[in-house]
Amino acid sequence: MRLEPVAAILLRQWYLLRGSPVRALPMFAWVGIDIVLWGFIARYLNAVSGAGINFTTVFLGAVLLWDLCGRVMQGLTTAFLEDVWSRNFLNLFASPLTISEYVTGLVLASVSTSVIGLGVMLALAVPVFGLSFIALGAHLLLFLVVLYGFGIALGIVASAMVLRFGPASEWLVWPIPALLSPFCGVFYPLSVLPAWMRGLAHALPPSYVFEGMRGLLHGEPLGLSQAVGALALAALQIALAAWCFVRVYRRAVRTGLLARYSAETVS
Amino acid sequence: MTAGNDTQAAAGAHPALCVRDLRKSYGEVLAVEGVSFEVAPGEIVGLLGPNGAGKTTIINIILAVLEPSAGSVRIGAMDVDRQRSQALAHTNFAAVYASLPGNLTVLQNLRFFGLIYRVRDLGQRIAQLLRQFALEQLRDTKCGVLSSGELTRVALAKALLNRPRLLLLDEPTASLDPAAARDTRTVIRALARDGRCGVLWTSHNMYEVEEVCDRVLFLSHGRILLAGDPRTLPREHGVRNLEELFIRLAREPLAHPAERLA
C-alpha cells in the first residue's frame, strides 16, 4: 500500500469539508442534539428514580458511544458517496489507485471526522451534564477501538451495498445503525431480549461493549475472553466487509456496472 | 520514485499498447469481437466508428474498469489484468463522460489526481500544466462552474499529469472552439513526437483525425473493419476523403469490407 494515494483520498475530504460548511455541520449538529436530549433525560431520571443508578453514565455514556459508532459508519459511507455524487468512479478506478488504498483512505477520512464528533460530544456531555468515564478506566480505550472497528466494518459494507445496487440504494444505508441498536443492548442488558435477538446480539461487537460498560458500572470486572472476543469479532468483521467490497467491485468491473454506474443497472 | 526504473526500461522495448483478441459480450450481445491492435510509442492511432461501435467499451477495458470476456491488454510490458496498478501508473485518459469532480477547484483536482498518480515534483508539474492549458486564472475556480471547453482543458491537464506512456483521448476536442481544438492537437502531437507516449484517439471529426492520426482503425459492430493511414485510405477505397469512407462503412456495417469497398 502506497502513502500518496491514501493521502489523496484524505485530502479530497479535507477540501470538501473546508469548502462547504454544510458538510461540516452534521459532524456537530446531530451528535450535539442527541447529547442534549439524553443529557436531560438522564438528569430527570437521576432526580426521580432513587434507584442508585447513575443514569448519566448508563444512558448518556451509551448514547455517546453508540453515536460515535454510527458516525464512523456514516463518515466512511459519506466519503464513498462523494465519489458517487460527483460521478468520479471512472477517474478513480481507471487510475493506479488500488482498492485497499481507496478503502484505507475512506477509513482514515471517517476516523478523522468522527474524532472531531467525539470531541464535540465530550465537550457537551462532560461539563454540561457531568458525564464521567472514570469508572470505565482503561477499558474505555478498548470500547472505543471495538466501536470504531464495528463502525468501519459497517461503513465498508454500506459502501459495497451502494456500489452493488446503485446510487438510489443510499436510502437503505442510513438507517443501518438504528436497525442494529435494539440488538446491541445500548440501553438495556441483553438478558431482556428474546433468545433469537440475543443470538444475533452475540454476533455484534457493540453488544459486548455495552454489556461490559454496564457491568463495570455495577462493579463487575470485564472478562478477558469478553474483551478479546469483542476485539476479534470487530477485526473479523472488518476483514469480511473488505472481502465483500472487493467482491462487489470485481463484479461491477465484470458486468460493466462500474463503467456505467449512473445507469444503476447493466440490464 | 513514481514508478519502478525496471518497468520503465522494460516499457521502452514494448508497444505503448498491445491489445490481443479482445472480446466482450453481455449475455448474447457481442460488444467487441476479436479486436487486436497495437499503438507504438510516439504514434497517434485513431479509433473510429459510429456510435455504439464499441470504441468506449475498448477504452474501458484498456482502463481496467471493464473486464473483457476474452483477450488481453498490455500497456508497455505490463499486463493490465495482472499488473493493473503498475500498468495504469503509466496511462491516463480524458473523456467527455468522465468529468472531474465539480465540487473541487482546478488546483484541488490536479493535486488530488497528482497524488493518486504519485507525480514527482507535483507543484511544479501542476504549474507547468496550468500554464500550458491557460488555466492559471481558473486555478481556484470550482470545476462545476467551468464551461465545457474549460473543463476539457482541465481534463487534458489531468491526463498529462503523470507524463503517461499511453494516453487515451475519447473525443478530446468535442467541446472546444476551433482555436482551442487546434492548440490541443498541437500539444498532443508534440507529446507524441517526443517518442515516449502512444496515443489512442477517438473522434467524429474526420478532418481532425486526418490531421492528427498516424494510423486509424475503423470499428463497426465491435470489429475492426479497416486499418491504415488516414491520408491514403480514402484513395485506396475509391472515395474522396475520410468522412466519405466513414459514412460508407457506417452505413453498411455488416458486409465484409473487401466486398463492400470493391
Boltz contact constraints between the chains, C-beta under 6 A:
constraints:
  - contact:
      token1: [A, 4]
      token2: [B, 115]
      max_distance: 6.0
  - contact:
      token1: [A, 4]
      token2: [B, 118]
      max_distance: 6.0
  - contact:
      token1: [A, 5]
      token2: [B, 116]
      max_distance: 6.0
  - contact:
      token1: [A, 7]
      token2: [B, 115]
      max_distance: 6.0
  - contact:
      token1: [A, 8]
      token2: [B, 112]
      max_distance: 6.0
  - contact:
      token1: [A, 8]
      token2: [B, 115]
      max_distance: 6.0
  - contact:
      token1: [A, 8]
      token2: [B, 116]
      max_distance: 6.0
  - contact:
      token1: [A, 12]
      token2: [B, 112]
      max_distance: 6.0
  - contact:
      token1: [A, 15]
      token2: [B, 104]
      max_distance: 6.0
  - contact:
      token1: [A, 15]
      token2: [B, 108]
      max_distance: 6.0
  - contact:
      token1: [A, 86]
      token2: [B, 101]
      max_distance: 6.0
  - contact:
      token1: [A, 88]
      token2: [B, 101]
      max_distance: 6.0
  - contact:
      token1: [A, 90]
      token2: [B, 98]
      max_distance: 6.0
  - contact:
      token1: [A, 91]
      token2: [B, 98]
      max_distance: 6.0
  - contact:
      token1: [A, 93]
      token2: [B, 65]
      max_distance: 6.0
  - contact:
      token1: [A, 94]
      token2: [B, 63]
      max_distance: 6.0
  - contact:
      token1: [A, 94]
      token2: [B, 65]
      max_distance: 6.0
  - contact:
      token1: [A, 95]
      token2: [B, 88]
      max_distance: 6.0
  - contact:
      token1: [A, 95]
      token2: [B, 116]
      max_distance: 6.0
  - contact:
      token1: [A, 96]
      token2: [B, 85]
      max_distance: 6.0
  - contact:
      token1: [A, 96]
      token2: [B, 88]
      max_distance: 6.0
  - contact:
      token1: [A, 96]
      token2: [B, 89]
      max_distance: 6.0
  - contact:
      token1: [A, 97]
      token2: [B, 116]
      max_distance: 6.0
  - contact:
      token1: [A, 98]
      token2: [B, 85]
      max_distance: 6.0
  - contact:
      token1: [A, 253]
      token2: [B, 67]
      max_distance: 6.0
  - contact:
      token1: [A, 254]
      token2: [B, 67]
      max_distance: 6.0
  - contact:
      token1: [A, 256]
      token2: [B, 66]
      max_distance: 6.0
  - contact:
      token1: [A, 258]
      token2: [B, 65]
      max_distance: 6.0
  - contact:
      token1: [A, 259]
      token2: [B, 60]
      max_distance: 6.0
  - contact:
      token1: [A, 259]
      token2: [B, 65]
      max_distance: 6.0
  - contact:
      token1: [A, 259]
      token2: [B, 66]
      max_distance: 6.0
